[in-house]
Amino acid sequence: MRVLLIDDEKELVSTLSERLDLRGIDNDWATSGEAGLELIKRETYDWVVVDLKMPGLGGFETIRAIKREQPRANIILLTGHSGPDNLEQALDMGADQYLVKPVEIETLLSLMQQDTTEVKP
Amino acid sequence: MGFWEKLKPDFWDRRDSELELLNYRRLWRTTFWLAVVVTLAPLVFLAGINFYQFARQYELQRNEIDNNIQRLMGTSRVQISYFLDERRAALTYVSLADTFEQLSDLRQLSAVFSRLRRSFGGFVDLGLIDGAGIQRAYVGPYNLAGRDYKEQDWYKEVQIRGIYVSDVFLGHRNFPHFVIAVRHEREGEPPYVIRATIDTGRLNELLRATDLQPSGDLFLLNQQGVLQTPSRLYGGVLARFPLLTSPPGEWSGIKQMEDAQGAPVLVGMARIQGTPLTLVVVNQPKALLQKWDLLRINVIIMVSLSIVAILVVIWWVSSTLVSRIYEADLKRAATLHEAEYTNKLASIGRLASGVAHEINNPVAIINEKVGLMQDIMGMSPDFPHKEKFLRQAKVIQDSVRRVSEITHRLLGFARHLPLKSEEIHLEALIKEVLGFLGKEAEYRNIDINVRIPPGIPTIQADKGQIQQVLLNIINNSLAALEHGGEINIAVAPQGEEQVAISISDNGVGIAKEHLNSIFEPFFSTKGKQGTGLGLSITYGIVRKMGGHIEVESEQGLGTTFTVILPRKQSSAAKPEAAAE
């Protein structure tokens, strides 16, 4: 399983990456939508975690671009709060799940476990 | 004052600080009085003119009748005076033509008597009375010769005035008569009196000859108010004239009187000089006088009825009009206020969500950093104070969780959502609401008892909105309570479709006159403390959900609010509900 983390907060995304490393999960991270897309073009990921609010390329645009590049990648949207409007839009854009910040690592892991085994064989 | 209390418009005693820009009482007063003046002034003016014209016309007709009566009296008086003068002249002629001695001779007196009867007619008898009052000679149906008249009033009067005319009396053969006596006095001769009785037939003919209208009458009265000639309307000779309560005296002129039936009559009277007689003319201008009375009453009734009807209509119209304006203003002010309120909420919401967003990111970083620290510590072999570090990390993580709960609540508050529909357990919801208010109740030593029987069904509704409803009502209950009061909250199913939540307090209660107004916007009994919007908004929310609120209150005993909610959102509320 390979994971890409995209969030404009470097400290957040790097720490999360480190914690995934500690759990033996192969992952990359980027601090903008644009940087994330660069990685997508080169590598293949099972999961991409994308922050909704980012300067430059925003969450929705990034998701759309990822879907174009790697339709098979599962996408988790990170949001500040669980607004139903945002959620609906995220799902429409192609996100498979969403998580509300602050993220519990266990929640993230269980999400990824479920879906890769059950929904996407 | 009770009349006014019943009729005054609804808005009269309302004192809403929101609506004092326009004084509705003044508006009502202005409308009312302006309408009254504009409508009643022409009416009263026209009625006045009408009245005046009728009065003028009546006056003219009345004058005409008066003139007729006057003319009639004038001619009749002349005729009667002339009649009497003629008889007196005849007697004077007799005394001049013959001497006392000649007249004492019964044959001579009889001859004179028969001459008088032939030339004048109506002479019934003729007597000669000497200076001592003794009747020396008499011709007539009675035997009156030698009679002494010295002490009689008529004799004394004729001695003083030279002539005497008597009242009418019933004499010979029951015919009415009167007496004329004339005193004879000449130089060198002893004075004597010639006295004649004359029947009134000729006089009656004279009066009857005057053509009177069917409603008129003409007759003579004596000084005691007794008829001297027959009257068409008031009976025969010697009957009492009923319209006079006192003797006619010297009174002359025209008076309006009332007859026995109460109908108006005009009575003209004139004294005939030198006699006890008064000439009376009676006219009954019934038609005219009654028409005038009727007309006057009609005009007064019509005008009064019109005024009453106009006043009622104006009252109603101005009350309705000003009430409508008042209600419209109230509604507009409420809408404005609601908009302002919503705006305020939205601003607070925007601010809160901004703050929450800004805080959320660093909190997320702290969360991950602590997580990483925990991860690393968990994987490290024991080191000094490892347990303590892990404990600190746990506390930091818990605090982060608390902060994120707060930010999420702030973000939730910021969203002004339309009605959402979710499954609500009322018991849990009520507990949650009491969580907000529990502290205040505790401080004030107020007991809150919740009685919820098992098996109360859940309801489909917007949780936040129901929270607000209960919060507002319980807040009001708290405000109504003294230190140490009690609030009882109970839930009961209401048929198959509804659930009733009742909130009772034993506080001050609501005055009866306020009970109808408590759900109106800006109505508050809390003075400056209340916005008057709480119950109004509550009511709006409940109505929107398809429910309603009932209030029972007894002043001094407490108040019970019962919120009745449908178990399922009505179809009307659904389209607004957000899709989950």
Interface residues (C-beta under 8 A of the other chain):
Chain A: E9 E11 L12 T15 L16 E18 R19 L22 R23 K53 G80 H81 S82 G83 P84 E88 V100 K101 P102 V103 E104 I105
Chain B: S353 A356 H357 N360 N361 V363 A364 I365 I366 N367 E368 K369 G371 L372 D375 I376 M379 V400 S404 T407 H408 L411 G412 R415 A578 A579 E580
